[in-house]
Amino acid sequence: MNFRDIIVFDFETGSRNPLTTQPTQIAAIALHGRKLTIQPGGIFNSEIRPIIDDKKAIEAGVDPLEEEALEITGKNRKALAKAPLPKTVWKKFEDFCNKFNFRGSSYTAPIAAGYNIIGFDLPIAQRMCEMYGTTDTRGRQSIFNPIFKLDLMDMVFSWTENNREFKSISMDFLREYMGFPEESKENAHDALQDVKDTANILIKFLKFQRNISQKTKFEKAFANGEFYV
């Protein structure tokens, strides 16, 4: 049984490669591990100042800001130039996450959650920890649990891979399919809105899974000798 809190988080970025992109916003919601409700003080949201000048970005080894990405996320260079520096934001985000580590150990660290975090957001978090934050003795990010993670995209795929109605597993499709209000659709690709929508779907799935698991007997499931491979 899980007692660790869950932190649903999301980056907005200036390009698509998680290994070289510049974050422009990070948002997060901390959920109580058992109640699946927002923890007190459990919302974080901040824009992040990227390197605005394309030439300087390339010299620094990161992607220049792409106009298409800025348009999708509703950001512009002038406003981002006034955002807090990455080091400042990351220190605040680490402090935010550490509030929900009830014993201050890697084992009790909050579980990272989000949409496509394994392929996108967690590699960025690793980079940010290496550049501005803290890592453990093995060089891994130290704000989230090093073992467990909840990637909603994988959860959705596992539950819908046999369902012909699911033409896509993008967040935009899920918002429409699951009946989210127009406000969510209009504010899509704002990190805080994306985190709220992801958290709502995640909570729905976790409650559903918990209900089913209570009615399912896993012990000695193969005792009858029936194997598939």
Backbone torsions as a table, in degrees:
resi	resn	phi	psi	omega
1	MET	NA	135.5	-177.6
2	ASN	-89.2	131.3	174.2
3	PHE	-118.0	0.1	179.4
4	ARG	-76.7	145.5	174.0
5	ASP	-70.7	162.2	-178.1
6	ILE	-119.0	128.9	177.2
7	ILE	-112.9	111.0	176.0
8	VAL	-86.3	121.6	-176.4
9	PHE	-137.1	162.7	-177.2
10	ASP	-156.1	138.1	171.4
11	PHE	-101.6	143.1	158.9
12	GLU	-103.8	143.9	-171.8
13	THR	-137.3	169.5	-178.6
14	GLY	-95.2	1.3	177.0
15	SER	-162.9	-173.1	-169.1
16	ARG	-104.2	-18.6	-175.5
17	ASN	-84.5	114.5	-176.4
18	PRO	-65.2	-18.1	-178.5
19	LEU	-84.7	-16.3	-176.9
20	THR	-134.8	-3.8	-177.1
21	THR	-71.3	159.0	175.4
22	GLN	-104.3	120.4	176.2
23	PRO	-66.0	140.5	176.8
24	THR	-116.6	-11.6	178.1
25	GLN	-163.1	146.0	170.6
26	ILE	-136.2	137.8	176.2
27	ALA	-137.6	154.3	-178.6
28	ALA	-155.5	152.3	173.3
29	ILE	-130.7	129.3	178.4
30	ALA	-96.1	125.2	-179.4
31	LEU	-109.3	139.0	173.7
32	HIS	-62.3	130.9	-173.9
33	GLY	-61.1	-30.1	-179.9
34	ARG	-100.0	-45.2	-175.2
35	LYS	-79.0	-22.5	-176.5
36	LEU	58.9	37.0	175.2
37	THR	-115.2	160.1	-179.5
38	ILE	-67.5	129.8	177.4
39	GLN	-71.1	150.6	174.1
40	PRO	-55.6	132.0	-176.9
41	GLY	67.8	24.9	-170.9
42	GLY	-96.7	26.9	176.4
43	ILE	-124.6	130.7	178.6
44	PHE	-128.5	138.3	178.9
45	ASN	-157.7	126.5	177.8
46	SER	-157.0	140.0	167.4
47	GLU	-77.5	161.0	-177.1
48	ILE	-130.4	132.6	-179.3
49	ARG	-78.4	116.9	175.1
50	PRO	-87.6	177.6	170.5
51	ILE	-77.8	112.8	-172.4
52	ILE	-74.3	-42.7	-177.2
53	ASP	-71.4	123.7	-175.7
54	ASP	-60.6	-42.9	-178.3
55	LYS	-63.7	-42.7	179.7
56	LYS	-66.8	-34.4	177.8
57	ALA	-63.7	-45.9	179.7
58	ILE	-62.4	-41.5	178.4
59	GLU	-62.9	-31.3	179.5
60	ALA	-82.3	-4.6	177.6
61	GLY	84.3	20.1	177.9
62	VAL	-122.2	165.6	-178.9
63	ASP	-71.8	139.4	168.4
64	PRO	-65.1	157.1	177.1
65	LEU	-66.2	134.4	178.5
66	GLU	-99.1	132.4	-176.9
67	GLU	-61.2	-36.2	179.4
68	GLU	-63.2	-42.1	179.2
69	ALA	-65.2	-40.5	178.7
70	LEU	-63.8	-39.6	179.6
71	GLU	-65.9	-42.8	-179.3
72	ILE	-62.7	-41.0	-176.6
73	THR	-90.0	-0.8	176.5
74	GLY	70.3	34.2	-178.2
75	LYS	-119.6	163.6	176.7
76	ASN	-141.9	159.2	-174.4
77	ARG	-62.7	-39.1	-177.4
78	LYS	-62.5	-45.2	-179.8
79	ALA	-69.8	-40.6	-179.1
80	LEU	-65.4	-28.3	178.8
81	ALA	-64.6	-17.9	180.0
82	LYS	-99.6	-2.0	-178.4
83	ALA	-73.5	161.3	177.5
84	PRO	-64.0	152.8	179.0
85	LEU	-67.8	152.6	-178.9
86	PRO	-54.7	-42.0	-178.5
87	LYS	-61.4	-40.7	179.8
88	THR	-65.8	-46.4	-179.1
89	VAL	-64.3	-42.4	-175.4
90	TRP	-67.6	-36.7	176.5
91	LYS	-61.6	-42.1	178.7
92	LYS	-66.7	-37.1	179.8
93	PHE	-69.1	-40.3	176.3
94	GLU	-60.9	-43.5	177.9
95	ASP	-61.5	-39.9	177.5
96	PHE	-60.3	-49.2	-178.4
97	CYS	-64.7	-40.0	-177.0
98	ASN	-65.5	-23.4	176.8
99	LYS	-61.5	-24.0	-173.9
100	PHE	-108.4	20.6	172.0
101	ASN	-105.6	97.0	-165.5
102	PHE	-70.5	-15.1	175.2
103	ARG	-122.9	0.6	177.0
104	GLY	70.1	22.0	179.5
105	SER	-115.7	164.6	178.2
106	SER	-64.6	-31.6	-178.7
107	TYR	-66.9	-35.6	-178.5
108	THR	-98.9	6.3	178.2
109	ALA	-61.3	148.9	-178.6
110	PRO	-61.4	152.2	179.9
111	ILE	-85.9	127.1	177.2
112	ALA	-71.9	136.5	178.1
113	ALA	-140.9	156.8	179.0
114	GLY	163.8	-167.8	-178.2
115	TYR	-111.4	115.3	-175.4
116	ASN	62.3	36.3	-179.6
117	ILE	-72.7	-29.6	-178.9
118	ILE	-63.9	-41.4	-177.4
119	GLY	-88.4	-16.7	-173.6
120	PHE	-131.3	-63.7	-169.8
121	ASP	-72.2	-39.1	-179.7
122	LEU	-66.0	-40.2	173.8
123	PRO	-60.1	-34.9	176.8
124	ILE	-68.4	-42.7	178.1
125	ALA	-60.1	-39.4	177.3
126	GLN	-61.0	-45.2	178.3
127	ARG	-60.9	-43.8	-178.1
128	MET	-64.5	-39.3	177.2
129	CYS	-64.7	-39.9	179.5
130	GLU	-65.9	-37.9	-175.9
131	MET	-85.0	-39.7	-169.4
132	TYR	-126.3	-12.2	-171.3
133	GLY	-122.7	-138.0	-176.0
134	THR	-124.2	148.3	175.0
135	THR	-129.7	162.3	179.0
136	ASP	-84.8	-173.7	-175.8
137	THR	-65.7	-16.5	178.7
138	ARG	-100.0	7.2	177.8
139	GLY	81.9	11.6	-179.2
140	ARG	-90.2	151.7	173.3
141	GLN	-54.6	146.9	-172.8
142	SER	-120.9	13.6	-179.4
143	ILE	-92.9	-27.2	179.6
144	PHE	-110.2	160.1	175.8
145	ASN	-57.5	130.6	-175.9
146	PRO	-75.6	-10.3	-175.2
147	ILE	-106.9	-52.1	-171.1
148	PHE	-97.7	145.8	175.3
149	LYS	-153.9	153.9	-179.7
150	LEU	-124.0	98.7	177.2
151	ASP	-96.5	108.5	-174.9
152	LEU	-61.1	-31.3	179.5
153	MET	-60.6	-42.7	178.1
154	ASP	-67.6	-38.0	178.4
155	MET	-63.2	-45.5	-180.0
156	VAL	-61.8	-43.3	179.6
157	PHE	-61.6	-43.5	-176.6
158	SER	-65.0	-30.2	-179.6
159	TRP	-88.3	-17.7	-172.9
160	THR	-120.8	3.7	-174.9
161	GLU	-64.9	-14.2	178.1
162	ASN	-110.8	17.3	-176.4
163	ASN	-113.2	113.6	-176.7
164	ARG	-67.7	-18.5	-178.7
165	GLU	-69.7	-23.2	-177.2
166	PHE	-86.5	97.7	179.3
167	LYS	-81.5	-15.4	-177.7
168	SER	-157.4	160.0	172.2
169	ILE	-120.7	25.8	175.4
170	SER	-73.3	156.2	177.6
171	MET	-62.3	-35.8	179.4
172	ASP	-62.0	-42.6	177.7
173	PHE	-65.3	-43.7	-178.0
174	LEU	-63.3	-39.5	178.2
175	ARG	-58.8	-44.9	-179.0
176	GLU	-69.5	-47.4	-175.1
177	TYR	-65.4	-37.9	-174.7
178	MET	-93.2	4.0	171.1
179	GLY	79.5	35.1	176.8
180	PHE	-69.3	151.8	179.9
181	PRO	-68.8	162.4	-178.2
182	GLU	-59.2	-32.0	-179.8
183	GLU	-57.6	-41.2	179.0
184	SER	-64.2	-42.3	-178.7
185	LYS	-67.4	-39.8	-178.3
186	GLU	-68.1	-33.1	-177.6
187	ASN	-97.8	10.7	179.3
188	ALA	-56.7	144.5	-179.6
189	HIS	78.1	8.4	158.9
190	ASP	-90.4	131.3	-171.2
191	ALA	-57.6	-41.5	-177.8
192	LEU	-68.0	-40.7	177.3
193	GLN	-64.3	-42.4	179.2
194	ASP	-62.6	-38.9	179.1
195	VAL	-66.3	-42.8	178.7
196	LYS	-61.4	-45.8	-178.7
197	ASP	-66.3	-42.3	177.9
198	THR	-61.9	-43.7	-179.7
199	ALA	-62.1	-41.0	179.9
200	ASN	-63.1	-43.2	179.0
201	ILE	-68.6	-41.7	179.5
202	LEU	-60.4	-45.9	179.3
203	ILE	-60.5	-42.0	178.9
204	LYS	-59.8	-45.4	179.8
205	PHE	-67.0	-42.3	-179.1
206	LEU	-65.1	-40.9	176.9
207	LYS	-63.0	-41.5	178.4
208	PHE	-62.2	-47.1	-179.7
209	GLN	-64.8	-41.3	179.7
210	ARG	-63.1	-38.9	179.2
211	ASN	-64.4	-44.1	180.0
212	ILE	-67.3	-42.1	-175.9
213	SER	-63.3	-30.6	178.6
214	GLN	-68.3	-22.5	-177.5
215	LYS	-102.5	2.8	-175.9
216	THR	-112.3	133.9	177.9
217	LYS	-96.6	111.1	-179.7
218	PHE	-92.0	-28.7	-176.3
219	GLU	-61.8	131.8	179.2
220	LYS	56.8	36.7	-178.3
221	ALA	-64.1	-22.4	180.0
222	PHE	-110.3	14.4	-176.7
223	ALA	-65.8	-21.2	-179.9
224	ASN	-81.2	-0.9	176.6
225	GLY	83.9	5.5	180.0
226	GLU	-87.4	110.6	178.7
227	PHE	-118.6	158.9	-174.5
228	TYR	-101.8	-21.6	-179.4
229	VAL	-134.6	NA	NA
